[in-house]
Amino acid sequence: MKNFLYSLVKVYIKTGLHSYHKKIEVFGLENVPPEKPVLFLPNHQSALMDVLLIAVDCNRKPYFLTRADVFGKPLLNKIFKFFRMIPVYRIRDGRSSLSKNDEVFDRCSEILGQNKALVMFPEANHNLKRRVRNLSKGFTRIVFRTLQRHPDIDLQIVPVGLNYNDATSFPDSVALYYGKPLDARSLFDESDIQESEKRTKRAVSNALKKLTTHIESEEDYDRILSFLEAKKLSYLRPKTINERIEDFIKVDSEAIKYSPPNHKGNFFKVLIGFINFPVWLAWKIFMKPKVREPEFMGTLRYATAQVGFTVYFMVLFIVSTFLVSVKIALAHGYRYLSAK
């Protein structure tokens, strides 16, 4: 029953995601081992949206390491547990909370030891900047603990690149790239844990930098981003983008004249806006003011659309069914009276 309900919810969310986005492209699913233990390591840009996009299309039924501060309320805890979310603690949750991660990492090791899949964001935070940030060592602790506890395990690390055209806009487009799996055992040397950690982080970081847009220079970040925007390149194609970044660096810039895209309205957009006005109003008045960080913009807008349109269309269906029934009843009544 749980599996059926999980599959049902998955279809519901996948339908919502594809309706919400202009385009969702997924590449490299052939790189995901169907039966081996897999640790998915994606870059992290758009809060819960990253989680959902991986959950519905990764060809596995993974567990997710989730920041502990979203847990706490009994109902939410049950929902998170149903969706295989495991709390992980950060220093901002209090230094005393960090000791709980040992237990969390033990559980992750058990999950992987059962040939299951786990998703963890190695950057340990989200940010809309188009670059791969420094990786936390937390994921290496899970990897090494798993290898030590399960000597015969064939643990595979699959890097995942998430690429949004503009995660704060609607409708947005996104492309997911599943990279070639890294053999965790080949990166691990039990006699030199520190060097193993550096080697593993370096291998994952290098892989991610090929699967998503990566602007290495923080000093020139804005200048390079303006260059990319001026060229109107698609961020759904990280390989092309990264090649252009290299070209830009080699020639040491060029004249940049960037003007923001002009989003002109048209009759179709106005019509759609009118039809969907109640949900749009709910977003503008109740939900959008609650967005405290731009990384949550896409998540809250999507959640509003998913829940809002479900309720809205149900109400429309009930009302229209009622009106049609009344109309049919009146028509039958009129015919009956006419026959008399």
ChimeraX attribute file (.defattr): number of C-alpha atoms within 10 A of each C-alpha:
attribute: neighborCount
match mode: 1-to-1
recipient: residues
	/A:1	6
	/A:2	8
	/A:3	8
	/A:4	9
	/A:5	11
	/A:6	14
	/A:7	14
	/A:8	12
	/A:9	14
	/A:10	17
	/A:11	13
	/A:12	13
	/A:13	18
	/A:14	17
	/A:15	13
	/A:16	18
	/A:17	21
	/A:18	14
	/A:19	15
	/A:20	20
	/A:21	14
	/A:22	12
	/A:23	14
	/A:24	18
	/A:25	12
	/A:26	15
	/A:27	13
	/A:28	13
	/A:29	16
	/A:30	12
	/A:31	14
	/A:32	23
	/A:33	18
	/A:34	15
	/A:35	10
	/A:36	17
	/A:37	21
	/A:38	27
	/A:39	27
	/A:40	25
	/A:41	23
	/A:42	28
	/A:43	28
	/A:44	28
	/A:45	25
	/A:46	22
	/A:47	20
	/A:48	18
	/A:49	21
	/A:50	20
	/A:51	18
	/A:52	15
	/A:53	20
	/A:54	21
	/A:55	20
	/A:56	20
	/A:57	14
	/A:58	20
	/A:59	13
	/A:60	17
	/A:61	17
	/A:62	21
	/A:63	22
	/A:64	23
	/A:65	20
	/A:66	21
	/A:67	16
	/A:68	15
	/A:69	12
	/A:70	11
	/A:71	17
	/A:72	9
	/A:73	8
	/A:74	9
	/A:75	10
	/A:76	12
	/A:77	16
	/A:78	13
	/A:79	12
	/A:80	17
	/A:81	14
	/A:82	12
	/A:83	17
	/A:84	15
	/A:85	21
	/A:86	21
	/A:87	19
	/A:88	23
	/A:89	21
	/A:90	17
	/A:91	9
	/A:92	9
	/A:93	13
	/A:94	10
	/A:95	11
	/A:96	10
	/A:97	14
	/A:98	14
	/A:99	11
	/A:100	13
	/A:101	15
	/A:102	13
	/A:103	11
	/A:104	17
	/A:105	21
	/A:106	15
	/A:107	15
	/A:108	24
	/A:109	22
	/A:110	16
	/A:111	18
	/A:112	25
	/A:113	22
	/A:114	13
	/A:115	16
	/A:116	20
	/A:117	26
	/A:118	24
	/A:119	22
	/A:120	21
	/A:121	24
	/A:122	23
	/A:123	21
	/A:124	19
	/A:125	15
	/A:126	17
	/A:127	18
	/A:128	16
	/A:129	16
	/A:130	17
	/A:131	20
	/A:132	24
	/A:133	21
	/A:134	12
	/A:135	18
	/A:136	14
	/A:137	15
	/A:138	17
	/A:139	22
	/A:140	21
	/A:141	17
	/A:142	20
	/A:143	24
	/A:144	21
	/A:145	16
	/A:146	23
	/A:147	21
	/A:148	13
	/A:149	13
	/A:150	16
	/A:151	10
	/A:152	10
	/A:153	18
	/A:154	17
	/A:155	25
	/A:156	22
	/A:157	25
	/A:158	25
	/A:159	30
	/A:160	29
	/A:161	25
	/A:162	26
	/A:163	28
	/A:164	24
	/A:165	16
	/A:166	14
	/A:167	21
	/A:168	17
	/A:169	12
	/A:170	14
	/A:171	15
	/A:172	16
	/A:173	21
	/A:174	20
	/A:175	21
	/A:176	26
	/A:177	24
	/A:178	24
	/A:179	25
	/A:180	18
	/A:181	20
	/A:182	19
	/A:183	13
	/A:184	21
	/A:185	17
	/A:186	9
	/A:187	18
	/A:188	21
	/A:189	14
	/A:190	12
	/A:191	8
	/A:192	9
	/A:193	14
	/A:194	11
	/A:195	14
	/A:196	18
	/A:197	21
	/A:198	13
	/A:199	16
	/A:200	21
	/A:201	20
	/A:202	14
	/A:203	14
	/A:204	21
	/A:205	21
	/A:206	13
	/A:207	19
	/A:208	26
	/A:209	21
	/A:210	19
	/A:211	27
	/A:212	28
	/A:213	26
	/A:214	20
	/A:215	21
	/A:216	15
	/A:217	12
	/A:218	10
	/A:219	8
	/A:220	12
	/A:221	16
	/A:222	13
	/A:223	15
	/A:224	21
	/A:225	15
	/A:226	15
	/A:227	21
	/A:228	20
	/A:229	18
	/A:230	16
	/A:231	13
	/A:232	11
	/A:233	15
	/A:234	15
	/A:235	23
	/A:236	23
	/A:237	19
	/A:238	22
	/A:239	16
	/A:240	13
	/A:241	20
	/A:242	20
	/A:243	12
	/A:244	17
	/A:245	20
	/A:246	12
	/A:247	12
	/A:248	16
	/A:249	14
	/A:250	9
	/A:251	8
	/A:252	8
	/A:253	14
	/A:254	9
	/A:255	7
	/A:256	14
	/A:257	10
	/A:258	13
	/A:259	9
	/A:260	7
	/A:261	9
	/A:262	6
	/A:263	6
	/A:264	6
	/A:265	8
	/A:266	8
	/A:267	8
	/A:268	9
	/A:269	11
	/A:270	11
	/A:271	11
	/A:272	10
	/A:273	13
	/A:274	11
	/A:275	11
	/A:276	16
	/A:277	12
	/A:278	14
	/A:279	18
	/A:280	18
	/A:281	12
	/A:282	14
	/A:283	20
	/A:284	13
	/A:285	10
	/A:286	10
	/A:287	16
	/A:288	16
	/A:289	9
	/A:290	13
	/A:291	14
	/A:292	9
	/A:293	9
	/A:294	15
	/A:295	21
	/A:296	23
	/A:297	21
	/A:298	24
	/A:299	20
	/A:300	19
	/A:301	20
	/A:302	22
	/A:303	19
	/A:304	19
	/A:305	22
	/A:306	19
	/A:307	12
	/A:308	18
	/A:309	17
	/A:310	12
	/A:311	13
	/A:312	14
	/A:313	12
	/A:314	12
	/A:315	12
	/A:316	11
	/A:317	12
	/A:318	11
	/A:319	12
	/A:320	12
	/A:321	12
	/A:322	12
	/A:323	12
	/A:324	12
	/A:325	12
	/A:326	12
	/A:327	12
	/A:328	12
	/A:329	12
	/A:330	12
	/A:331	12
	/A:332	12
	/A:333	12
	/A:334	11
	/A:335	11
	/A:336	10
	/A:337	9
	/A:338	8
	/A:339	7
	/A:340	5
